[in-house]
């Protein structure tokens, strides 16, 4: 497949690029600043682009089979996430190119909590609230889109660098937890789940989630 990854030098994006390259896909790795080129996988095609610019998105997605958005705004600029998502969907409209969006876990419902979400938990960290709110709006933007073939991946509650095991469990709108009530996945296995979805699409214009 020919895959364009926006946010390719980020924590998740870099692992997505590595996973895609390892599977033999042709990857275009997009960053805003060419100074980050040395951080990109050497087997990827490094390109600069602005994920908030519709024309940039359209140009970098032309002729591709799939676009993956793994951008993450800096603290204080959380609203950029919504801007990027709107631009992404506008840039892909009419192209037939599918998009996978890496989002947040805050809107997932908690098992056995009568519809309460992750952000409703009293222990949810206050400093995570801005990015959680931005991710909620990001998901709403996707759900309003009816032309582009999108899928939105919400990670587990705990997403950290770790090992690639290749194992995970799928969910829809409810947080996936283990026998101890914990919800976690490594960034490496999130990338595995994302590329599995890329190769064998099972989710169309809907959200899914993964965890151990």
N, C-alpha and C positions, 0 to 999 in steps of 0.2 A: 504494500500500500504506500501511497504518497501522503505523508502526514505533516501538517504544519502545527507546531507547538508554540503558542504565545506564553510568555513567562518562562522561557526555556532555561534560564539560569537560576531560577528559584529553587527552594527546597523540594517541592513536589515536581515542578517542571523539569528539573535536571534528571530526576529519577524516571520520569515518564519518557524523556528522550533516550536515556540509557536502555530502558526496557524495550522501547520500540526499535532501536538500532540492533539490540541483541537478537531480536526476532526477525531481522532482515528487512525491515521496512526502510524506505527512503524518507529521511526526516529533515524538514526545514525548521531550524531552531531560531526563534525570533526573540530578540531583546531590544530594548529601547536604545541602549548605548553600546556602540561598538567596542568600548573599552572592556566590556564583559565577554567579548569573543573568546579570550583564553580560558574562560570558565566553562565553555560549552564542550560537549562531546566532540572529539576530533573527527568522528565519522559522520557528523551531522552537517548540513549546509547552514552556515551561520548567516543570518540576515538581520538587519535592523528594521524596526517597524514600530509604529505607535498603535497600540491596541485600542486607543480611543478614536482613531481616525478611520472612518468607513472606507476611504479609498485605499489606505494602506492594507486594511484587512482584505478587501476584495482582490488587490494585486497579489498579496502573499498567499492567497487561497486559490488562485486561479489554477486549474488543472490538477488540484489535489483531490484525494479521496475523502479526507477527513481533516478537521481542525480540532485541536484540543486547546482549551483555555485553562491555564493554570496560573494566571496572574494573581498577585496578592499585593494590595496597596500598603504603603507605609503607614504607621500609626499617625492618626490625624487626617489621613486622606482616604478613609474607608469608603466614602461616597464614590470614589473613582471606580470601585468594583461594579457599581450599577452602570456608570457611564460606559465602561468597557463592554459590558454584556449587551447593552443596547446597540453599541456600534458594531459589535460582533454579529449580532443577528441581522442588522441592517446590511452589513457588508456581504453576508452570505445569502441574503434573500434572492431568490431566482437563479442561484448557481447550482443547486442540487447537491452542494457539499454538506455533509453531515457535521455536526459539532458536538463535542463532549465537553461539558463545563464542570470543573472541579469547584464545588461550593463549600458550604459549611454545614455543621451538624445541629445548629441551634433550633431549627424548626422541626426536627424529628420528635415524634411523640415518645414519651417514656412508657415502658411496659407496665401495665397495670395501674396507670395513674389517671385514668378517665380523660385522656386527651391532653393532659399537661405536656408541655414540650421541654426540651433540654434547658432552654433559657428560663423556664418557669421555676426550675429547681432553686430553692433558697441558697444552695451552695454554689450556684453559677457565679464565677468571678466577675465582679463589676467591670474590671478593665477589659474584659472580653466582649462586653455588651456592644460597643460600636461596630466591631467587625461582624458580630452575630446579626445585628440589625441590618447591616449592609447586605449580608448573605441572604437574609429573609427577603429583602427587596429584589435582590438578584434573582432568586427563585421565582418570585412573582412576575418579573419581566419575562423569564423563560416560559412560564405557564400561560402567559398572554400571547405568545408567539404561535401561530398556526400554519406558517408556511415552511420555515426551516425545520429540518429533522434534527431535533436536539435531544440530549439526555443530560441530566444533572446528577452528578455524583456527590452525595453527602458522605463524608468520612465518618469513622467512629468518633466517639466523644474525645478520645485521646489519640492524637496523630503525631507520631514522632519518628525521627530517623531510627532505623533499626536494621533487621535482617530481612532478606527476601526468602520466604518460605514457600511461596506459591499457593498457600492455603488461606482461605477466607470464606465467610458466609455472606450470602446476599440477603438484603431486606428491601423494603419499599419505603414507607413513611414512618416506620417505628424504629427506634434505636435498637441495634442488634447488641445483645449483651451475652456474656458467658454465664456459666453456672454460679459464679460469684457476684453476678450483677455488674461486672465490669465491661466496659466497651472500649476497645483499643484496636489499632492496626498500625503497622509500620508504614512509612511513606513508600518503601520499596514494594510492599504488597498492595498498597493502594494503586501503584503504577501497574502492577500485574492485573488487578481487577479492571482497570481502565483499558488496558490493551486487550484483555479478553473480550470486553464489550466492543472494542473497535473491530476486532476480527470476526466476532460472532454476535452481531447486534441482537439484543433481547429487549432493549428499552427504547421506546420512541415517544418523544414529547412527554416524558415522565421523569420522575426522580427515583433514584435507587440509592441504597447505602450498603456499605460493606464493613465487616468487623470480624475478629476471630471468634 
